[in-house]
Amino acid sequence: MFEQYREIDTALCLVARDIKILSYLNWSLSVKEKFLEDYRKGVSRFPEINYPPLSYRREKEILTSIQKQCSKADPVGRYLHSTATSYLLCAEMLEGAGTEQFGIKSKEVYSQPRSKILNQSITHLDIAENILAVTDDIKHHYSYDESAICILADTVADEIRQVVNRVMPGRPIPVVLDQSLSSKAAAGAERIRVRSSTCFSRHDINQLVQHECLVHSLTATNGRLQTNLTSLSLSAPRTLETQEGLAVFAEFITHSIDLRRLRTLAMRVKAIDMGLEGANFIEIFEFFLSQGFSDSESFSSASRVFRGGDVRGGSVFTKDCVYLTGLNEVHTFMKKAIQEGKTDYPAYLFCGRLSLGDVLDFEELFQQGFLTTPKYLPEWAQDRSTLTAFLLYSSLIGSFDLQSLKLEDFRNK
């Protein structure tokens, strides 16, 4: 069955590597330094961002050709068609950087805060606002000790290297420092980058190890080992929600996430919604300041919203919607899979960069050996019995309606 798609898969891998999203959109460190220098003097000026003209004409022609050659009637054709479509949308989005078109295409690729999740009435924004509302009164109990945020990037990189060598022996992945990153780290099969201009806490390191190394790098590496579908190693935009959801789930199940991190994910969704409603860069920057972020971290968080968009508001980068939604969907998917006896599904998620729908579509291909089970798994996913027990119990406690209970109900129990 695969022979008809072998050349298409290769062509997709080649063209996808030319469509670089974050490296094109990221702002230079000098933009941050200039803004903060002015702001600390009481001068508020919008960052000046210039995106070099970009044309993906050739790439879009190739991707359109791939779409036409793929049948949606079979799982491989459907996967290749969908992946090509997501890269095509991203190419169009990047070509419109700095304009209204960018924001429109971003919403098509990554959704937006007020979009509904699955078949439910809840939206991305609902989840974010619920987290912020529930944690607002208790956040002061878990305030950061600033002296604990003192681990240098070199140390973080060394610890990540040790983990990679232990979990993926024989697959050395370079860990490098990069001062231009807007996130604290970014990972793939070829390298892991750590932001050099930041001091880290112990929580930061644990989160980065679980999130970046043992999900993003690991799934990309397993994808490269797929002999029949090498495009499973790609960071395809269509798989981002599942990949980020799986990565945040890994933080939860390994007890690596903390309240500040959870609130940050929620605040990013809130900030995107504010930007779409017209809030400008300075207003979003000051929103993060009001939530207890330093001015440096507030700039980094605000830049995540506006990279590629318009700093005056209205057109923003909606990518950060996917983290909480992905977490909710991955967790729900795993619980439903276990409930229906699909105990292999959690492991299948690590066979490459897949979406949840791909797991369903590819089940037969895994069973036939057309796709291989993952060579590398994080420890929490290796222990199926413990993972299954966790998922079953979380399904049970999820049936309780906390709103209908009071602490007094437990008196004399």
N, C-alpha and C positions, 0 to 999 in steps of 0.2 A: 504493500500500500504506500510505503514511504517514497519509493523511487520517484514518483511524479513530483514530490515536494522537495527533494534533496537540493536541487539547484536554487529553489525559491528560499529555502532556509538559509543557505549560504549567502544569497544576495541580501536577504533581510539583515543578517549579522553585519555585513559590510556597510550597508547604507546607514544602519542605526548608529554605528560608531561615529558617523560624521555629524550627528544631531546631538550636540552637547548642550544640555539645558542649563545646569547650575553654573558651569564654568563661564558661560557667556553672560549670564544674568548677574553674577556676583559683583558687588561693588568693591573698588580698591580700598585698601586701608587708609590711603590719603583722604578719601571722602569722609570717612569716619573721624579722622583726626581733625580735619578742618571744621566739621560741624560741631564737635565737642569743644574745640578751642573757642569758637564763637559763642556757643551756648553758655559756657562757663563765664564768659564776659558779659552775659546778659543780652547777647545778640542772637536772635532766632532767624536763621536763613534756611530755606529748603536746600537739601543736598543737590548739587549739580551733577547729573548723570548723563553721559552721552553713550549711546549704544551704537557701535559701528554698523553701517549698513550690512544687511545680511540677506542672501538669496539662496533658497534651497530648491531652485527650479529643477535641477537634475535629480536631486533626492526625491522630490515629490513625484516626478515622472516614474521613477523606479518603484516607489511605494504604490502608486496608482496601478502600475502594471502588475505588481504582486497581488493586489486586491482582485484584479480581474482574473488572475490565474487560479485563485483559491476557491474551492467549493465549500460552501457553508454546510453541506450535507454530511460531512465527516468531521471528526474531532480535530484532526491535524489541520485540515483546510480552514476550519472555523477559527482555530487558534492563530494561524498565520495571518489570516485576513484581519482579525481583530487587532493583532499586534501591529500590523502595517498601518491600520487606520489610526491607532493611537499615536504613532510616530508622525503620521501625516498631519494630524491636528497640532502636534507640538511644533512641527516645522512652521506651520502657518502662524502659530502663536509667537514663536521667536522672531519671525519676520516683522511682526507688528510691535516689537518691544518699544515701550515708551508711548504707545498710542492706545486708543480705545479698543482696537482689535485684539490687543494682547489680553486684556481683561475678559473679553467675550470668549476667546478661545480657551483661556485658563479655566473658565467655568465649565466648558465642555469636557476638558481633560480631567480636571480634579474635582468637579462639582463645586458647590458653594454652601455657605453656612445655613441657608434656609431651605436647602434641598432635603426631602424626606429620605429616610433610611429603610432599605428593603421595602416590605409592604406595610410598614408601620406608619403611624401618624407623627412620630418623633423626628426631629431634624437634627442636623449637626449642631446647630446653635443651641437647641434645647439641651443636648447632652452637656455642652460646655457651660451653659448658664446654670444648669442644675449642680454641676461640680462646684462652681464658684459660690453658689448660694449656700450649699451644704457645708462648705469648708471655710466660709468667710469668718464665722464666729470663733473658729478654733485655730485659725492659721497662726495666731500669735503664740500658741503653745509650742509650735514647731519652728520658731524663727531660727534663722541661720546664725551660727557663730562665725563671724567673718574671719576669725583667725584660723578656722578649719579649712578655709578655701585658700590653701597655700601650696598645693602640690603643683610643681612645674610640669610643663608639657613634655619635657624630656623623660621625666619619670613615668608619666602616663604612657608614652610610647613604648618604653621598656616593658611595662607590665602587660600591655597589649601583645607585644611580641611573644612573651612567655606563654600567654593563653593560646595564641594561634599555633605555636609550635606543639603545645600539648594536645589540643583538640583536633588539629589538622596536620599531623606529622607527615613530612615529606612534601608539603605544599607551602613552602615559605612565601609569605605575602609581605612585601616591604611596608613598614610603618614609617611615614614621613611627616614632618612638621610643615604646616601651611598657614601663613598669617592671613591669607585672604578669605578663609572660610567664614561664612555667616553662622553655620552651626558649629558645635564644638568638635565634631568629627564627621567624616564621611568615609564609607567603605565600599569596596567592590572586590572582584576576584584578583585584580592586578595590584592594588595597593590600598592601604588604609591611611587616611590623612587626619591629622590632629591639629586643631587650631593652636598655633604657637603663641599668639598674643593673649593668652588666657591662663589664669591659675585655676586649678581644679580641686574639687573636694573628693573625699573618698566615695561618696554617693555617685558623683560624676563618673568616676572610673568604673565602678561596678555597672552603671547603666550603659556606658559606652562599650564595655566588653560584651555584655549580653545583647545589646541592640545592634551595634555596628559589626562586631567580629562574628558573633555566634548566630547571627541571622543574616545580615546583608552579605558579608564576605562568604559565609558558609553556603548560603543558597546559590550565590553566583558561582562558587567553586564547584558545587555539585552539578550545576547546570552545564558547566564546561565539560564535565565527565559524561554527559549524555551523548552517545555516539549517533543517535538517530534524530536528535532535535537540539542542535547546539544553540539555537536562539533562546533556549531556556536559561542561558547565562546572562541575557540582556536585562538591563534595568528598564524594561518597557513601561511607559507611563500607565498602561492599563493594569499593571500588576502592583502599582505603588500602594494602593489602599490596603491590599492584603499583606504586602511585605512590611509596611510600617505598622500595621495592626499586629502582625505576628511578632515584630520586634518589641513593641510596647508590652504585649502579652508576656514575652520572655522576661521583661523587667519585673512584671508583677509576680510571676510564678517563682522567680529566683529571689524575691524580696529585695530587688535592687532599686525599685522606684521609691520616691519619697513624696511627701505632700507638695513640696515646692515644685517638683517636676510635673506632677499631675495638674496642678493649678496653671503652670506655664503652658501646657498643652491646651488647656481650656481657654486661657487668655489669648492665645494666638488665634483661635477660631473667633473669639469675640472681636479681636482687633481687625481681622479680615472683614467681618460684617460691618464694623464701623467704617472701614475704608471704602467698602462698596456703597455705603450710605452717604459718602461724601467727606468723611474725616480726612484731613491731610496728614502728611508725614509728621509734622511737629505735634499735632494732636495725638497721634498714635504713640509717638515717642513719650509724650507726657503721661499718657495712659499707663504705660509700663512703669514709668517713674512713680506714679501714684500707687502702684501695686508693690512697691518695695524693691524694685530693681535698681541697680546702679545705673549711672548715665551711660556707661559703656555697654552694659547688657541691654539697656533699653534701646540704644541705637541698633544693636545687632538684631533684636527682636522686631523692631519697626522696619528695618531694612528687609527682613524676610517677607514682610507683607508687600512692600513696594518695589522690590526688585523686578524689573521688567514692566512695571506699571507707571502710573502718573503720581508723582509725589504730592500733587495738589488734591488727590482723592478721586474716587470713582472707578478707576481702573487699577486692579491689584492682582497679585499672585495668590491664587487660592489653594496652593498645594498643601498648606498646613491644616486644611480641613480633614485630611485623610487619617491622621493619627488616632484620634479618639473614635471616629467612625470605624476605622479598620480594626481597632481593638475590640469594639463591641461586636462587630461582625465575625471576626476570627474566633472569639470566645464562644459566641452563640453557635457558630458553625461546628466547632469541636464538640460542644455539648450535644448538639443534635446528632452529630455523627456517631458518638458513643451510644446515645439513646437508641439509634437504629442499627447498632452492631457493626458499624464501619470503623473498626479499631485501627485500620491502616491509614486512615485519612490524615491524622496529625503528622505522621512521618512523611506522607506524600508531599506535604507542604514544603518540605526541605529538599525536594528532588531538583529544584531549580527555582527560578523566579516565576512562580505561578500565581494565578488568581484563584479564588475559591471555586469559581465555575470551572476552571481548568481541572481541578481535582476530580470533579464529577465527570467531566468529559473524558479524562484520561484513565479512569479506573481500569477499563479493559486493557489498555495499552500497558499499564503496569503489570497486570496479571499475565499478559502474554510475553512480557520481557522486552517489548519494543522500547519501553522506557524503564530505566533501572532505578531501584530503590536507592536512597541516599547513602553515599559512602560515609559522609560525616554528619553527625547529629550532636546538638548540645546535650549535656548530661540529663537535663530535665526531660528531654524528648526521648532519650534512650530507655528510660525506665517507664515502660508503657503501663505497668500496673499502678504505679503511683500517680501518673498523669490521669489515668482513667478514674481512679478514686477521687482525685481532685475535681474532675469535670462532673462526675456524678453527684458529688456533694454540693458543688456550686449550683447545679440544677435544682437540687432539693431546697437549698436555702433561698434560691431565687424566687421560689413560689410564695414566700412570706411577704405580706404587705406591711412594710415598716410604718407606713403612714397611719395604719389603723391600730398600731401598738403604742403603748406608753411604758416607760420604765417601771411605773407603779404596777403594771400587770405582772411583774416578776416577783412582787413582794410575797413572802411566805411560800414561795415555790420550793 
